[in-house]
Amino acid sequence: MHRNERDGEIFGLAPDFGIAPLITVDAAPFAYSFPPGKAALVVIDMQRDFVEPGGFGETLGNDVTRLQAIIPTVARLIGLFREQGWPVIHTREGHRPDLGDCPPAKRGRGNPTLRIGDDGPMGRILIHGEPGHGIVDALAPVDGEIVIDKPGKGAFYATSLGDDLARLGVTHLIVAGVTTEVCVQTTMREANDRGFDCLLIEDATESYFPEFKASALRMMTAQGGIVGWSAPLAALEAAVQR
């Protein structure tokens, strides 16, 4: 594994997978293989503010029930990784109470009924430590799992994620969460630029807009997997059990 001397970010990950056999998943655009000891699950932003009524997602006029529907599948995916003893990483988008890490352009964009930092039914919208900022109970992290607090769309920007993955020796990422076309896709693009091979679990990600999810999946897997791969959870489960 090598590091960019200028900014410390990972690149050119060496394919030193040891002697463990690769796990191969039936995926799009072609089979996705990963060494079991070097894979981690990244669950993006399954927070109350995005998934439950009264949160930021709903203030933007979105139907949050679409995101709630994937919770059982995400829970099953997390359970699979926990059973295998593989790393599980959770992300939360949010900001400091003084909003010092929230650009005015982000807070002022759109026409929500409540903006970032405003008081809402679950506390201040997208603010660290508020009830709405937390991950939904059904997917709550357990002791030892990494939680990444990110101020932006991508999980690598202004966070410790790159260093955490390097410390764990991870080269492959299995990705889930919300929303497919925003924070999930941004994180996968960031990961791709850093040399990680990413598999998005299709039924463990969702958008408020079904057409946006479909478009994002096509974009990421186009041109021979320009950003990454995608597959349903059942395909990953079958591959792990083989």
Order of alpha helices (4+ residues) and beta strands (2+ residues): beta-beta-beta-beta-beta-alpha-alpha-alpha-alpha-beta-alpha-beta-beta-beta-alpha-beta-alpha-beta-alpha-beta-alpha
